């Protein structure tokens, strides 16, 4: 097989007690060749996983033909909340992959009902993991993807929103709603051309005006929904507003911006700064926090930003 015949998978999603049912490959160093690491019929052992971690190996590879089988394995793992032998870290890794896959599928259709239904189910699963006593945010940070696809960004913002909401003391029901709102916050971008969203160079004024319409577009798609809360809808509408009134689309000031939208604004910008973009490389977590802090109290809610900063400093190295 050639390089394009393989896709990476996170080692964090592999359990020593489970036969994944897929041939696992490892990339050979200093080449684009792949060699068989473990056959489909053999489970990984704790010693195998320990050796991989000690060598800094965080991903293995499967053939593209095995993708659907891997997704079925991930869904089983992500929904295994009642099984004590499934580590929270493994569930978090599996759910991260499932969220990206489901969102990619949902976002590729104009069916808002399907997208919201998927977001609600994923929000519930994510909240079940985030609110567990043994949950460690570092386990989730380790397995998230950071490309510039809208569905990847939305997945990460949802996880970040849930983690921040839990730290701020919101109830479990509110954390679930906030996480679901994070999945939907950029829904309006689905009506903006990919050429603009992924443009490697500087946007023209006309292109930037189009980008700035996405909160309005998302609001129009969600505003009539009776199955969403006001806070969830305003996460989509107000996540680019600033406390000082210099945001968009309306220019609301602090008193008029919903708390959930203020929460979303903090993690939305952090996620964007620390992920790959067509026009720049990702910032370190430390630099991204420094950038946000420059606008603390003017763009971002001071308490929420400091709480997020504390989470990052506890769980991430750079």
C-alpha positions as CSV (number, residue, x, y, z in Angstrom):
1,X,0.0,0.0,0.0
2,X,1.0,3.6,-0.5
3,X,1.0,6.4,2.1
4,X,-2.5,7.6,1.0
5,X,-3.9,4.1,1.9
6,X,-3.5,4.7,5.6
7,X,-5.2,6.9,8.2
8,X,-3.9,7.8,11.7
9,X,-5.7,6.7,14.9
10,X,-5.0,7.7,18.4
11,X,-3.3,5.2,20.7
12,X,-5.4,6.7,23.5
13,X,-8.5,5.0,22.0
14,X,-6.9,1.5,22.2
15,X,-7.8,-0.7,25.2
16,X,-5.6,-3.7,26.3
17,X,-8.7,-5.8,26.9
18,X,-10.3,-5.2,23.5
19,X,-9.6,-6.8,20.2
20,X,-10.0,-3.9,17.9
21,X,-10.4,-6.2,14.9
22,X,-8.1,-4.2,12.7
23,X,-4.5,-4.5,11.5
24,X,-2.5,-1.8,13.2
25,X,0.5,-0.3,11.4
26,X,3.4,1.9,12.6
27,X,5.1,4.5,10.4
28,X,8.8,3.8,9.9
29,X,11.0,6.7,11.0
30,X,12.5,8.8,8.3
31,X,10.4,7.2,5.6
32,X,6.8,7.1,4.4
33,X,6.6,3.4,4.7
34,X,4.3,1.5,7.1
35,X,4.9,-1.8,8.8
36,X,2.5,-4.1,10.5
37,X,2.6,-3.5,14.3
38,X,-0.2,-5.8,15.5
39,X,-2.5,-8.2,13.6
40,X,-6.3,-7.8,13.7
41,X,-6.8,-10.9,15.9
42,X,-4.5,-9.8,18.7
43,X,-5.3,-7.3,21.5
44,X,-2.7,-4.8,22.7
45,X,-1.3,-5.5,26.2
46,X,-0.7,-3.0,28.9
47,X,3.0,-3.5,28.3
48,X,2.5,-2.6,24.6
49,X,0.7,0.6,25.4
50,X,3.3,1.5,28.1
51,X,6.2,1.0,25.6
52,X,4.4,3.1,23.0
53,X,3.9,6.0,25.5
54,X,7.5,5.8,26.7
55,X,8.6,6.1,23.1
56,X,6.4,9.1,22.5
57,X,4.2,7.2,20.0
58,X,0.7,8.7,20.2
59,X,-0.7,7.3,17.0
60,X,-0.8,4.2,14.9
61,X,-2.3,3.7,11.5
62,X,-5.0,1.6,9.9
63,X,-5.9,1.1,6.3
64,X,-8.5,3.4,4.8
65,X,-10.6,0.3,4.1
66,X,-10.9,-0.3,7.8
67,X,-12.3,3.2,8.6
68,X,-15.9,2.2,9.1
69,X,-14.9,-0.7,11.4
70,X,-12.8,1.6,13.5
71,X,-15.7,4.1,13.8
72,X,-18.0,1.2,15.0
73,X,-15.3,0.4,17.6
74,X,-15.1,4.0,18.7
75,X,-18.9,4.4,19.0
76,X,-19.0,1.3,21.3
77,X,-16.1,2.7,23.4
78,X,-17.5,6.3,23.6
79,X,-20.9,5.1,24.8
80,X,-19.5,2.6,27.4
81,X,-20.3,4.9,30.4
82,X,-21.5,2.1,32.7
83,X,-18.4,-0.1,32.3
84,X,-15.9,0.4,35.0
85,X,-13.1,-1.3,33.1
86,X,-13.1,1.4,30.4
87,X,-10.8,4.3,31.4
88,X,-12.2,7.8,31.1
89,X,-9.2,8.8,29.0
90,X,-10.0,6.1,26.4
91,X,-13.6,7.1,26.3
92,X,-12.6,10.8,25.9
93,X,-10.3,9.8,23.0
94,X,-12.9,7.8,21.3
95,X,-15.6,10.4,21.7
96,X,-13.3,13.1,20.2
97,X,-13.0,11.0,17.1
98,X,-16.7,10.2,17.0
99,X,-17.7,13.9,17.4
100,X,-15.5,14.9,14.5
101,X,-16.9,12.1,12.3
102,X,-20.5,12.8,13.1
103,X,-20.1,16.5,12.8
104,X,-18.4,16.2,9.4
105,X,-21.4,14.1,8.2
106,X,-24.0,16.4,9.8
107,X,-22.3,19.6,8.5
108,X,-22.2,18.3,5.0
109,X,-26.0,18.4,4.7
110,X,-28.4,21.3,4.8
111,X,-30.6,19.4,7.3
112,X,-30.6,21.5,10.5
113,X,-32.8,19.0,12.3
114,X,-30.2,16.3,11.7
115,X,-27.4,18.5,12.9
116,X,-29.1,19.6,16.1
117,X,-30.1,16.0,16.9
118,X,-26.5,14.9,16.5
119,X,-25.2,17.8,18.5
120,X,-27.6,17.0,21.4
121,X,-26.6,13.4,21.5
122,X,-22.9,14.2,21.4
123,X,-23.3,17.0,24.0
124,X,-24.8,14.4,26.3
125,X,-22.0,11.9,25.8
126,X,-19.3,14.6,26.3
127,X,-20.9,15.9,29.5
128,X,-21.1,12.4,30.9
129,X,-17.3,12.2,30.5
130,X,-16.5,15.8,31.6
131,X,-18.5,15.5,34.8
132,X,-17.0,12.3,36.0
133,X,-14.8,12.6,39.1
134,X,-11.9,10.8,37.5
135,X,-12.0,13.0,34.4
136,X,-8.7,14.9,33.7
137,X,-8.8,17.6,31.0
138,X,-5.2,16.7,30.1
139,X,-6.4,13.3,28.8
140,X,-8.8,15.1,26.4
141,X,-6.4,17.8,25.3
142,X,-3.9,15.1,24.3
143,X,-6.2,13.5,21.7
144,X,-7.9,16.5,20.1
145,X,-7.2,17.3,16.5
146,X,-6.2,20.9,15.5
147,X,-6.8,21.3,11.8
148,X,-8.8,24.1,10.4
149,X,-11.9,22.2,9.3
150,X,-15.1,23.8,10.7
151,X,-16.2,20.5,12.2
152,X,-12.9,20.0,14.0
153,X,-13.0,23.6,15.4
154,X,-16.6,23.1,16.5
155,X,-15.8,19.8,18.3
156,X,-12.9,21.4,20.2
157,X,-14.9,24.5,21.2
158,X,-17.6,22.2,22.5
159,X,-15.2,20.2,24.6
160,X,-13.5,23.4,25.9
161,X,-16.9,25.0,26.6
162,X,-18.0,22.0,28.7
163,X,-14.7,21.9,30.6
164,X,-14.9,25.6,31.4
165,X,-18.6,25.4,32.3
166,X,-17.8,22.6,34.8
167,X,-14.9,24.6,36.3
168,X,-17.2,27.6,36.7
169,X,-19.7,25.5,38.7
170,X,-22.6,25.2,36.2
171,X,-25.0,22.3,36.8
172,X,-24.8,19.1,34.8
173,X,-27.8,20.1,32.8
174,X,-26.3,23.5,31.9
175,X,-22.9,21.9,31.0
176,X,-24.7,19.6,28.6
177,X,-26.6,22.5,27.0
178,X,-23.4,24.6,26.8
179,X,-21.5,21.7,25.2
180,X,-24.2,21.2,22.7
181,X,-24.2,25.0,22.0
182,X,-20.5,24.8,21.4
183,X,-21.0,22.2,18.7
184,X,-23.5,24.5,17.0
185,X,-21.8,27.9,17.5
186,X,-20.3,28.1,14.0
187,X,-23.3,26.6,12.1
188,X,-23.5,29.8,10.0
189,X,-20.1,29.1,8.5
190,X,-21.6,26.2,6.5
191,X,-23.2,28.7,4.2
192,X,-19.8,30.5,3.5
193,X,-17.6,29.4,0.6
194,X,-14.8,27.0,1.5
195,X,-12.5,29.1,-0.6
196,X,-13.0,32.0,1.8
197,X,-12.8,29.9,5.0
198,X,-9.6,28.2,4.0
199,X,-8.0,31.1,2.1
200,X,-4.2,31.0,2.8
201,X,-3.7,34.8,2.3
202,X,-5.2,37.9,3.7
203,X,-9.0,38.3,3.2
204,X,-10.3,41.2,1.1
205,X,-12.8,43.5,2.8
206,X,-15.7,41.9,0.9
207,X,-14.5,38.4,2.0
208,X,-14.2,39.5,5.6
209,X,-17.7,41.0,5.5
210,X,-18.9,37.6,4.4
211,X,-17.1,35.9,7.3
212,X,-18.6,38.3,9.7
213,X,-22.1,37.3,8.6
214,X,-21.8,33.7,10.0
215,X,-23.2,34.6,13.5
216,X,-26.3,36.1,11.8
217,X,-26.7,33.1,9.5
218,X,-26.4,30.7,12.4
219,X,-28.9,32.7,14.4
220,X,-31.4,32.6,11.6
221,X,-31.1,28.8,11.3
222,X,-31.5,28.3,15.1
223,X,-33.7,31.2,16.3
224,X,-37.1,29.5,15.7
225,X,-36.1,26.3,17.4
226,X,-38.1,25.3,20.5
227,X,-35.7,22.5,21.3
228,X,-32.8,24.9,22.0
229,X,-32.4,27.3,24.9
230,X,-31.9,31.0,24.6
231,X,-28.3,30.6,25.8
232,X,-27.5,28.0,23.1
233,X,-28.9,30.2,20.4
234,X,-27.0,33.3,21.6
235,X,-23.7,31.2,21.7
236,X,-24.1,31.1,17.9
237,X,-25.2,34.8,17.6
238,X,-22.9,36.5,20.1
239,X,-19.6,34.6,20.3
240,X,-17.8,37.4,18.4
241,X,-19.2,40.2,20.5
242,X,-16.9,42.1,22.8
243,X,-17.5,43.5,26.3
244,X,-16.5,47.0,25.0
245,X,-19.0,47.0,22.2
246,X,-16.4,46.6,19.4
247,X,-17.4,43.1,18.3
248,X,-19.9,41.8,15.7
249,X,-22.5,41.3,14.4
250,X,-24.4,43.9,16.5
251,X,-21.8,45.6,18.8
252,X,-23.4,44.5,22.1
253,X,-21.7,45.6,25.3
254,X,-21.1,43.4,28.3
255,X,-24.6,43.7,29.9
256,X,-26.3,42.5,26.7
257,X,-24.0,39.5,26.0
258,X,-25.3,36.2,27.4
259,X,-22.9,34.6,29.8
260,X,-22.7,31.4,27.7
261,X,-21.7,33.5,24.7
262,X,-19.0,35.2,26.8
263,X,-17.8,31.7,27.8
264,X,-17.8,30.6,24.2
265,X,-15.8,33.7,23.1
266,X,-12.9,32.8,25.4
267,X,-12.5,29.2,24.2
268,X,-13.4,30.0,20.6
269,X,-10.4,32.4,20.2
270,X,-8.1,30.1,22.2
271,X,-9.0,27.1,20.0
272,X,-8.4,29.2,16.8
273,X,-5.1,30.5,18.0
274,X,-3.7,27.1,19.0
275,X,-4.9,25.3,15.8
276,X,-3.4,25.1,12.3
277,X,-4.8,27.7,10.0
278,X,-4.2,28.1,6.2
279,X,-2.4,31.5,6.9
280,X,-0.4,30.6,10.0
281,X,1.0,28.0,12.3
282,X,-0.6,27.3,15.7
283,X,0.5,29.3,18.7
284,X,1.8,27.7,21.9
285,X,-0.8,27.6,24.7
286,X,1.2,30.1,26.7
287,X,1.4,32.6,23.9
288,X,-2.4,32.2,23.1
289,X,-3.2,32.9,26.8
290,X,-1.0,36.0,26.7
291,X,-2.9,37.2,23.6
292,X,-6.2,36.7,25.2
293,X,-5.1,38.4,28.4
294,X,-4.3,41.6,26.5
295,X,-8.0,41.9,25.9
296,X,-9.2,40.8,29.3
297,X,-12.0,43.0,30.4
298,X,-12.4,44.6,27.0
299,X,-13.1,41.7,24.7
300,X,-13.3,38.8,27.2
301,X,-14.9,38.2,30.5
302,X,-12.1,38.5,33.1
303,X,-13.4,35.8,35.5
304,X,-14.0,33.3,32.7
305,X,-10.6,34.0,31.1
306,X,-8.8,33.6,34.3
307,X,-10.6,30.3,35.0
308,X,-9.7,29.1,31.5
309,X,-6.1,30.2,32.1
310,X,-6.0,28.1,35.3
311,X,-7.3,25.0,33.5
312,X,-4.6,25.4,30.7
313,X,-1.8,25.9,33.2
314,X,-2.8,22.8,35.2
315,X,-3.2,20.6,32.2
316,X,-0.9,21.7,29.4
317,X,2.9,22.1,29.3
318,X,3.4,25.0,26.9
